């Protein structure tokens, strides 16, 4: 597959399982994210894993009312 084809092959997920995500899996996802290059290798990111439903409700108001947050067992912010 050519690099230019990758964006057209992506899929948006709208249905999530509410089963908890294992912490090792979340850490693996974050590790993949921090492996991506950053300008001048500054790595100016911080990640917060939110799985508390009350906090997810608060996030919805900050995410342009995206209720998809509510459907996910965990959200990485």
N, C-alpha and C positions, 0 to 999 in steps of 0.2 A: 504494500500500500504506500502510495506517495504521501508525503507530509501534507500537501494541499487537500487531500481527501479526508484527512482525519476530522476536521470540524464538521463536515457534512455527515459523518458516520456516528456522531455522538447521539446519545439518547437522554431525554429528560425523565427523571423518575418522579412519579407523583404518588405512588403507593409505597408505604413503608410498614415494616413489621414493628410492633411495639415491644418486641422482646428485647431485653437489655443487650447492649453490645459489650463484648468482653473488653476489659481494659487493655489487654495485650493487643487487641485488634485496633483500638483507638490509638494507642501509642505507635503502632505500625503505620497507620495513616498519617499521623503527625510527622513521623520520621521521614516518610516519603515527601511530605510537603516542605520540610526544612532542607531536604536534599536539593531542591530546585535552586537555581542560581538567583542571587540578588545583586543589585547594583553595588559594585565595589565590595562584595561579600559582606555587606553591613548586617544582614540578617536581623532586620528591625521588626521582627514579628513576635507576637505573643499569642498563645492559644488558650482558650478556656473551653472546657467540655461542659456542656449544660445538659443535664438529664432530669432536672427537677421541673415538673410541669408548671409550677408557679413562675419560675424564672423564664421558662419558654414563653409563657403568656406575656411577660414583660418584654421579651425580645421581639415579639410580633409587632408591638407598637413602634419599635425602633427599626423594623425591617420593612417599612412601607406596607404594613398590615399583611405580610406574607404568612398566611395560615399554614403553609406547608411545614413550618417549624413545629406546629402542634402535632403533626402526624409522625414525626421522627422520634425514635426512642432517645437518641442523643444528638446534640448539635454541637459542632466545633465552631467556635466564634473566634 
